[in-house]
Amino acid sequence: MFKNAYTLLRDLLPEAPLQIGTVLSVSNGVAALELPGGGIAQARGEAATGARVFFRDGAIEGGAPDLPIEIIEI
């Protein structure tokens, strides 16, 4: 079956990675998240301050377990 050029290009690009962060604050449906490496990100969605969440492509996908995080640099 024939696919259009846009669909072929989208198939070549990787999906956005699933990340984890701790909610620092929420304002107007946008959460400020602290990443395990110390960076800050923003994502749309509601979550309680201090909660750990999964987010991808600028949107909170759900709660994350409160487990220790190991950062491995390659």
Buried (B, 14 or more C-beta within 10 A) or exposed (E): EEEEEEEEEEEEEEEEEEBBBBBEEBEEEBBBBBBEEEEEEEBEBEBEEEBBBBBEEEEBBEEBEEEEEEEEEE
